[in-house]
């Protein structure tokens, strides 16, 4: 079965330190990969996507993600965390064979950035 | 104004009642989706639609129905609500294989 895993329910970092939020997927072929962020009482906001090309993708708010095909991973990174980055982060995958744009979501990781 | 608008934002109702959640968009996207979010489970797809004449079931469509009244409007109905349908519901839109754009959600509680 196709799936997305975010192995950490919560990630805690100090402001100014680098952060990583992990994502691995089990989808055949070459899927499209996405990261979204959710703030309290809000919908998901698109951060970045990988379709093809350079394995390091840059997105909104200084976030970037590294695609690793051999490890089927798509980890979200930021060189210097801000308190305002504290939110719920979702990794999502769109299987290439579906042609529907349907997304399979991970369960989410709460990022807590402390001053 | 928001690009994807969901109404109501909050709803409390009783078991057995019929409920409709509405979604409208100004993005001009053909594709619209309904998801539910439960803690620890991420988002799960209920239904999706590619245009007014197209309706497709997602992974958890049982107990739900949808209507695509126009390109810009996509409503979700619970014909007879039950407590395990208590969740946060999101509508989203997209272009083909593009990122999805989400509304701010409807928090639904069924007593």
Interface residues (C-beta under 8 A of the other chain):
Chain A: X4 X9 X32 X34 X36 X41 X42 X43 X44 X45 X46 X49 X51 X90 X94 X99 X100 X101 X102 X103 X105 X106 X107 X108
Chain B: X4 X31 X33 X40 X41 X42 X43 X44 X45 X48 X50 X56 X58 X90 X92 X94 X96 X97 X98 X99 X100 X101 X102 X103 X104 X105
